[in-house]
Amino acid sequence: MIVGFFLTFWGTALIVLSMKRHYRQLFVGQNRTENQKIGFRIAGYLGLAAGAYACVGATSFGMGLVWFTAFLNVAVFSLAMVLAWRGNPKRVRA
């Protein structure tokens, strides 16, 4: 199950990095190329599919999808907190 979580988190993080706004938010002053965007998306969706497969493989089909959905929620919430914490450097007040 832990493998399913890390694959789901990895896939979600790569999909987040494929978005221009979030990439610039995490890597200030760097621009991503179109090839990076496509690569991040493909790897992200493959990571999500592998995470779902790992969760279903560890348990039954129905319970595996429940675990995958739970892991997906945790991953999205964690990444949202990192993005909120990282913030936009131009808007941060001292």
PEWO-V366353 format. One record per residue. N is the residue number from 1. RES is the residue in three letters. OMEGA is omega in degrees with one decimal (NA if undefined). Layout:
n=N res=RES omega=OMEGA
n=N res=RES omega=OMEGA
This chain:
n=1 res=MET omega=-178.8
n=2 res=ILE omega=176.7
n=3 res=VAL omega=177.5
n=4 res=GLY omega=178.4
n=5 res=PHE omega=-176.9
n=6 res=PHE omega=175.6
n=7 res=LEU omega=177.8
n=8 res=THR omega=179.0
n=9 res=PHE omega=-179.9
n=10 res=TRP omega=179.3
n=11 res=GLY omega=179.2
n=12 res=THR omega=179.6
n=13 res=ALA omega=179.2
n=14 res=LEU omega=176.5
n=15 res=ILE omega=176.4
n=16 res=VAL omega=-179.7
n=17 res=LEU omega=178.1
n=18 res=SER omega=178.8
n=19 res=MET omega=-173.4
n=20 res=LYS omega=-177.1
n=21 res=ARG omega=-177.2
n=22 res=HIS omega=177.4
n=23 res=TYR omega=179.2
n=24 res=ARG omega=179.7
n=25 res=GLN omega=-179.0
n=26 res=LEU omega=-179.8
n=27 res=PHE omega=-173.9
n=28 res=VAL omega=175.9
n=29 res=GLY omega=179.2
n=30 res=GLN omega=176.4
n=31 res=ASN omega=176.6
n=32 res=ARG omega=179.3
n=33 res=THR omega=178.0
n=34 res=GLU omega=177.6
n=35 res=ASN omega=176.7
n=36 res=GLN omega=179.8
n=37 res=LYS omega=179.8
n=38 res=ILE omega=178.6
n=39 res=GLY omega=177.7
n=40 res=PHE omega=-178.9
n=41 res=ARG omega=-179.7
n=42 res=ILE omega=-180.0
n=43 res=ALA omega=179.3
n=44 res=GLY omega=178.9
n=45 res=TYR omega=175.0
n=46 res=LEU omega=176.6
n=47 res=GLY omega=177.5
n=48 res=LEU omega=178.7
n=49 res=ALA omega=178.3
n=50 res=ALA omega=177.1
n=51 res=GLY omega=177.4
n=52 res=ALA omega=179.5
n=53 res=TYR omega=179.4
n=54 res=ALA omega=179.3
n=55 res=CYS omega=179.3
n=56 res=VAL omega=179.3
n=57 res=GLY omega=-178.9
n=58 res=ALA omega=-179.5
n=59 res=THR omega=175.4
n=60 res=SER omega=-177.4
n=61 res=PHE omega=-177.8
n=62 res=GLY omega=-179.4
n=63 res=MET omega=177.3
n=64 res=GLY omega=177.2
n=65 res=LEU omega=176.0
n=66 res=VAL omega=178.0
n=67 res=TRP omega=179.4
n=68 res=PHE omega=178.1
n=69 res=THR omega=177.7
n=70 res=ALA omega=178.2
n=71 res=PHE omega=178.6
n=72 res=LEU omega=177.0
n=73 res=ASN omega=178.9
n=74 res=VAL omega=-179.5
n=75 res=ALA omega=-179.4
n=76 res=VAL omega=179.6
n=77 res=PHE omega=179.5
n=78 res=SER omega=179.8
n=79 res=LEU omega=176.2
n=80 res=ALA omega=178.1
n=81 res=MET omega=177.5
n=82 res=VAL omega=179.4
n=83 res=LEU omega=177.6
n=84 res=ALA omega=179.9
n=85 res=TRP omega=-179.4
n=86 res=ARG omega=174.6
n=87 res=GLY omega=175.9
n=88 res=ASN omega=-176.9
n=89 res=PRO omega=-179.2
n=90 res=LYS omega=-177.1
n=91 res=ARG omega=-176.8
n=92 res=VAL omega=178.2
n=93 res=ARG omega=-179.7
n=94 res=ALA omega=NA
